[in-house]
Amino acid sequence: MEQQDLIKKIGEILNRLKIPYIITGGIAVVIWGRPRFTADIDVVIELLPEKLNKLAKELLAIDKDVYINEEAMRDALERHGEFNFIHPSTALKVDFWILKKDIYSREQIKRRVSKKIGDKNIYFISPEDLILSKLLWYQKTQSTRQLEDIESIFKFQKKLDLDYLKKWSGIQSTHEILRNFHKVKNGRT
């Protein structure tokens, strides 16, 4: 199984179980920006307690050697954190992030974009929300990888909703980073 096959399989499971989700992180950068290596698949899910066991069962059915821990899933659900799914034979890892209960997280799910991967419709974070997410990660980590990803998205996506970016970067206190990024990108100081 390759990364694309696993993405399709997980999307198929989440769609069938009616669990809202978005693929984000490095995989989404490949969709909205430039191709780059990513070691894992990041998925934000809106998981309800009554669907936890069904999701665990479906993920375990992907392959006989996969790893998923239901206790870790319950803990992630309770604290709005993350849990992992590991496919050892291919060394692929999926980080499932539980959707937070704030307005912006709800907005990300509402704005998700369906893309065809092979014959499957898979939901991805919008390019604007990916930029905003990368701004937050840069603010926390100072990782230049986040800025490289943002630059890539701006380069390849010519019709970004700049008003949306301005509004939410202001709310999440990343507007200055975005503004400085634009200054450097456009050769101004």
Helices and strands as residue ranges (DSSP letters): H 3-16, E 21-24, H 25-32, E 40-45, G 49-51, H 52-60, E 67-68, H 70-79, E 82-87, E 92-98, H 103-110, E 113-117, E 120-124, H 127-141, H 144-156, H 162-171, H 175-185
